[in-house]
Amino acid sequence: MQQQKQLKVLLVGDSCTDEYVYGTCERLNPEAPVPILKFNRKETTKGMAWNVRENLMSFGIEVYVATHEETIIKTRYIDEKYNQQILRVDTEPDIKEIDYELPEGEYDALVISDYNKGFLTTEKISEIVDSFDGPVFIDTKKNHLPKLDAYVKINEHEYNNFKSSIDKLIVMFTNSKAFSISRMLSFPASRIFFLILLYFSSVK
């Protein structure tokens, strides 16, 4: 049996560190009407673009990540007894716009994970898409993009605020696993399209 080719994806986007502080709420703070969290433990993982990388790698795809040097930290405080998040604190430094050349090489697809933090401007996204020879998938928090030769994925809430006319638009619905593809798109019968669409269908 012929071995399948190792698929390679270039992933460009925002990244962060996810911190989870677990504890138990046993009483209210006498200084203010808020609970006191008794610390138990803390877990740290890589998030945003790094999470996309892990999910794509779970499909057997080789992924190269281009992201910013600055560290965004999202700290979630969770009551373990009720598995309830009681607070999230975001530490967001100023993110420098990407100013380096993307690696050369043969990639089966380009994935842009844009959380609109400043690393990828609209102009830079257009430039990257235009320079890439292959299928492009964009997951964005921006409410406007120019005409691009790319598949753009947004969720239902983002769709309601989206101000662009995108031919290749994929909309994920919040309360179901269904997704809508604009204009009945015709997708090439290739593994990379199937795997990335499968990933998009699992992310709201």
C-alpha atoms as one frame of an Amber mdcrd trajectory, in Angstrom:
protein
   0.000   0.000   0.000   1.328   3.414  -0.952   2.050   5.620   2.053   0.118
   8.881   2.157   2.076  12.087   1.805   2.789  14.027   5.017   0.648  17.170
   4.791   2.291  20.456   5.777   0.516  23.636   6.871   1.883  27.120   7.464
   0.006  28.643  10.404   0.218  32.394  11.011  -1.544  34.090  13.877  -1.949
  35.355  17.408  -0.925  33.247  20.373  -1.286  33.340  24.148  -0.619  31.509
  27.369  -3.702  30.068  29.071  -3.503  29.870  32.861  -6.097  27.999  34.926
  -6.131  28.728  38.646  -8.198  26.122  40.491  -9.497  26.486  44.001 -12.520
  26.222  46.270 -14.948  28.978  47.214 -15.991  28.465  50.846 -16.993  31.949
  51.956 -17.604  35.521  50.829 -15.080  38.280  51.082 -16.028  40.564  54.032
 -14.513  43.488  52.117 -16.834  43.132  49.094 -19.703  40.867  47.943 -17.405
  38.485  46.050 -16.271  34.932  46.818 -12.851  34.099  48.204 -11.070  31.414
  46.162  -8.838  29.162  48.245  -5.974  28.237  45.925  -5.426  24.566  45.105
  -3.366  24.403  41.915  -2.508  26.107  38.629  -2.204  24.693  35.123  -0.630
  26.428  32.134  -1.044  25.666  28.436  -0.385  27.397  25.126  -3.463  28.847
  23.459  -4.885  30.541  20.363  -2.605  29.710  17.399  -0.812  27.052  19.469
  -4.164  25.391  20.132  -4.912  25.440  16.399  -1.516  23.799  15.848  -2.291
  21.006  18.303  -5.680  20.356  16.717  -4.260  20.215  13.194  -1.445  17.951
  14.370  -4.052  15.572  15.798  -5.074  14.970  12.164  -1.504  13.996  11.323
  -0.619  17.355   9.737   2.848  18.850  10.121   2.473  22.488  11.203   4.894
  25.403  11.194   3.803  28.357  13.377   4.625  32.029  12.839   3.469  34.196
  15.748   4.468  37.206  17.820   7.112  37.353  20.547   4.953  39.252  23.042
   3.079  37.127  25.567  -0.662  37.486  26.034  -1.809  35.773  29.245  -5.395
  34.717  29.917  -5.838  33.701  33.556  -9.050  31.917  34.501 -10.066  31.398
  38.142 -12.196  28.304  38.608 -14.144  26.919  41.565 -13.356  23.203  41.383
 -16.291  22.176  43.542 -18.824  23.429  40.987 -16.486  23.566  37.963 -17.475
  27.217  37.598 -15.272  29.950  36.190 -15.634  32.976  38.436 -13.183  35.392
  36.830 -10.883  35.819  33.838  -7.990  38.284  33.834  -6.361  39.164  30.503
  -2.839  40.566  30.392  -2.323  42.018  26.925   0.843  43.929  26.016   1.001
  45.947  22.810   1.474  43.427  20.016   3.937  44.381  17.295   2.777  43.895
  13.713   4.495  41.019  11.912   7.658  42.402  10.331   9.530  39.315   9.175
   9.448  37.133   6.107   7.475  33.923   6.342   9.469  30.727   5.817   9.866
  29.470   2.303   8.997  25.916   1.441   6.285  23.725   0.056   3.102  23.884
   2.140  -0.188  22.217   1.303  -2.210  25.032   2.880  -1.988  28.313   4.760
  -4.069  28.848   7.904  -4.412  32.332   9.397  -5.626  32.466  13.004  -6.431
  36.137  13.526  -7.670  37.257  16.938  -7.343  40.912  15.914  -4.630  41.679
  18.469  -2.466  43.764  16.125  -0.069  41.111  14.832  -1.978  40.798  11.553
  -3.424  43.931  10.011  -5.949  43.734   7.180  -3.256  44.866   4.746  -0.798
  42.239   5.991  -3.394  39.476   5.681  -4.009  40.508   2.065  -0.277  40.528
   1.386   0.233  37.072   2.898  -2.738  35.583   1.049  -1.631  37.051  -2.296
   1.890  35.678  -1.902   0.843  32.124  -0.990   0.500  29.548  -3.755  -2.163
  27.183  -2.461  -5.422  27.009  -0.502  -5.832  29.568   2.301  -8.116  29.303
   5.332  -8.741  32.295   7.603 -10.324  32.245  11.067 -10.734  35.908  11.993
 -12.200  38.192  14.639 -12.164  41.163  12.279 -15.551  42.404  11.063 -14.205
  43.467   7.681 -11.856  41.907   5.152 -11.183  42.842   1.530 -11.899  40.471
  -1.332  -9.513  37.557  -0.836  -8.938  34.248  -2.553  -9.412  32.403   0.724
 -11.941  30.447   2.753 -13.001  32.634   5.684 -14.514  31.055   8.794 -16.506
  33.063  11.351 -19.035  32.138  14.023 -22.695  33.107  14.202 -22.124  36.167
  16.417 -19.309  37.406  14.175 -21.498  36.867  11.105 -24.136  39.233  12.506
 -21.493  41.982  12.700 -19.561  41.089   9.559 -19.381  43.910   7.021 -17.628
  42.197   4.109 -18.919  40.341   1.093 -16.857  37.158   1.038 -17.426  34.558
  -1.663 -15.879  31.692   0.303 -17.511  32.260   3.695 -17.997  29.494   6.259
 -20.330  30.326   9.162 -20.381  28.173  12.297 -23.592  28.138  14.322 -23.306
  28.487  18.090 -25.915  25.992  19.277 -25.287  23.202  16.825 -22.551  21.475
  14.917 -24.000  22.654  11.619 -22.212  25.080   9.398 -23.247  27.111   6.390
 -21.122  27.566   3.302 -21.935  30.571   1.151 -22.832  30.129  -2.513 -22.638
  26.311  -2.339 -18.871  26.286  -2.678 -17.153  23.577  -4.638 -14.258  22.136
  -2.660 -11.375  20.233  -4.256 -11.443  16.551  -3.345  -8.228  16.627  -1.328
  -7.276  15.508   2.151  -6.072  18.941   3.260  -9.433  20.547   2.463 -11.312
  17.783   4.243  -9.142  17.878   7.370  -9.160  21.650   7.792 -12.912  21.832
   7.173 -13.312  19.067   9.747 -11.295  21.158  12.191 -13.333  24.291  11.433
 -16.573  22.364  11.981 -15.462  21.569  15.547 -14.553  25.148  16.497 -17.192
  27.757  17.347
